[in-house]
């Protein structure tokens, strides 16, 4: 929503030149970037990948590369930032939203335009990405890796397959080729994308002595003409059932429910 309303923010008065999200993050940003013809990058989880994009074209770091600043980036844990600092900046994000609210409420004689109204107007233009994350914490690391290895092996056979009324467009073990420094980051998570724009993502987070955390990201896209007022937790349930079926997570880990749902 910040990207869609970037023109309201003085820092972006010349227009966004680039934006990025981590791979597990909702693809809502991609829809805005496509409509506004802004380069968009999908990176592994980790702020350092955003930093390279911010430094692209800087004579001190990556001369001769394209310049993507002013730049907007964010990740699924709600970290949001821009090229004024090489880290997520919650205060900046709040100020950006306040600026958007101010721009929508210039006439004091009219009723207040709320965050909810801005959000719903955004959905009516771009559609809604229902999004949810299931965390399975403290899973045996060996079992978690066995599950991920099984998913990697299934990727090729999943493409083009129809399941629960949806068709798989692509299924990959996500790899990022950094366009700035040329580095390659492999094994960054399983990304299953359906033809309607919905997604299932599996990623491991931490494999220490306390066990691994399996993060399951569920994203169901609804067009602007569709149902935009549902509960994300209910809307993604069929995707969750499909994800558990594909991964054999309950069988391999012994878990019949996530530790946390966000």
N, C-alpha and C positions, 0 to 999 in steps of 0.2 A: 504493500500500500504506500510506503514511503517512496518507492521507485515510481509508482504511478502518479504521485503528487509532487515529484521532485521540483517542479517549476515553482512551487510555493516557498521553497527554502532558499534563502539568499546564497548559501554556500554552493548551490547547484544552479544558480541563475543562468549560467552559460550552457546548461544541459549536462546530463550524465554522459560520460564517455565510455563507461564500462560498469558492469555489476557482476557479482559472483555469489554462489551459495555452495555449501558443502553438499556432497551427493545425497546424503540421507534427508536433507532439508526439503520441504515441500517445493514442488515445481511451479508454484504460483508466480514466482519471480520470472520464470521463463516466458510466461504468457504476456506479461507486461513488456519485457525486453523485446519480444518479437513484434508486438504492435508498435512500439516506439523506436524500433530499429536500433537498439542498444546492444553492443556485444555482451554476451552473458557467458560466464564460465562456471562449470560444475567441477569442484575440486574435492579431494579427500578431506576428511575431518581434520581440522588443525589450522590455526590462524596464519601460520607461516606461508601457506599457499596463497592467501590473500595478499600478504606482504609483497611477494614477488610481483603480483599483478599491479600493485600500487607503485612499485619501483620501476616498472617497465618504461623504457624511454628516458629514464633519468641518466644524465651523462656520467654520474658518479658510480652507477651500479650496472645498468643495462643499456648502454648507448646504442642507438640504431634500432631499438625495438619500438613497436607501437606504444603510444601513450593512452592509458585508460583512465586517467584522472580528469575531472572529478569522478570518484568511484564510490560505489555503495556495495556493501557485502554483509552477509549474515549466515548464521548456522542454526541448526534445529533446536538448540538449547536456548534460543532467543537472543544470543549475542548478536549485536548489530553494530556496524561502524562504517567509517569512511577513511579517506586518505589523510586526514588530519592527525591520525595516530595509528600506530601499528598494533592495535589491540581493540577488543570490543569495548564500547563506551556506552554504558547504560544511560548516563546523564545526557549525552548527545542525542540518543534515540528519543528520550523523553522530550527534549527541546525540539527535535524535528517534528514530533507529533503535535506539540503545542503550536508550532508554526503552521502546520496543516489545519489545525482547528481554527486558528486565528484567521486564516485565509478564507475559510468557509463561513465565518461569522462576522463579516465586516459591517453588516447592517444591524445595529443594536436594537432596532425596532422589531426585528423578526425573531421568531423562536430560535433557540439555540440548536445548531446542528451538532449532534453528538458523535462520539466515536462509533457507536453502533450504527448510526445512519450512514456515516462515511464508509464503514465496512460493508454494509448491505448494498450501497450504491456501487461499490467496487465489484461485488459478486455479480450484480446485474450486468456489468460491463464485461467482466473477464471470466465469469463462472466461479465456482467455489471448489477449493481443494480441501475436502474433508481429510483431516490428518490426525494420526494418533500413534503413540509409541508404546509398545509392550516391552518391559525389561524383565528378564529372567536372571536374577542375581545369584551368585554363589554356585554356579553350575560347575560340575567337574570339568576341568580344562580339557582332558582327553576326550570326553563325550562331546563337548562343545566343538572341538576341532574336527571330530568325526562327522558331526552334523554338517559343518561348513564344507568339508571335503566332499561329502555326498552331494551337496547343492552344486558345488563346482562341476562335478561330473554330470549333473542333470541339465546344466545350462543349455547345451547344444540341442537336447531332445525337447526342451520346453518351447523353443521358438516355433510359432505357428500353431501351437496346441490350443484347443478350446476347452475351457474349464469353467463350470458354473456360469455359462452364458457369456464368458469373456474370452477373448483371443489374445495370446501372448505375442507381442510385437518383437520383444527382444529379452534375452536373459543372459547376463554377463557377470563375470567376476571383475568388478570395476577396476580399471587401470587409468592412471592420470599421467599424461605426457605434458609436462609443464611447458607452456609456450614461451616462457621467459628465459629460464635457465637450462631448459632441455632435459631436466631430470625426469625419471620415470618412477612412479609409485604404484606398485602392484598389490594385489590381494587386499583391496580396500573395501570389500563388501560385495554381497550378491545383490544385483539390481535387476528386478524383474518388472518389465514395463508392458502394460496392456495397450491394445490399440485405441482404447477410449481415454488414454492418458493416466489411468490408475496405475499404482505401483505397489510392489512388495519389496522391502529391502531388509536384508539380514546383515548384521555387523557384530563382530566380537569387540568387547571393550574390557581390556584387562584380563590377564591370564596368570595372575600371581598365585601365591599359596592359598589365598582365600577362595580361589576358584575364579571362573570367568563370568562375565555378564554378557548374555546374548541380548542384543537390541533388535527388536522387530519393528520396523516402521511400516505403517499402513496408510495408503493415500488413495482416496476415491475421488475422481474428478466428476463434477456435476456441471453441465453446461448452463449458461445464463438463463436459458428457458426452462431449466429443470427445477427440482426441489432444492431450494437454497436455505431452508430453515430447519433442517434436521439436526439431530444430535450426532456429533462426530463419532462418539463411542458406539452408537447403534449402527450408523451407516457403514462403518468399516468392519463390523463383525463378520459378514460373509467373506471378506478378504482375509481376516484372521483365521477363519476356519480353513480356507484354501491354503494359506501359508503353512499352517501346522500339518496339513495333509502332504504338501510337497516336501517339507523338510524332515518329517518324522520326528519332530522335536519332542513330543510327549514320550514316544517310545524310547528314544535315545537318551534323554535326560531324566526321565521319570517325573517330569513336571507337568501337571495338568492345568496349571494357571500361572500367569505372570506374577512376579513379585510386586511390580508397580505398573500402573497404566497412567500415561499422561497425554 
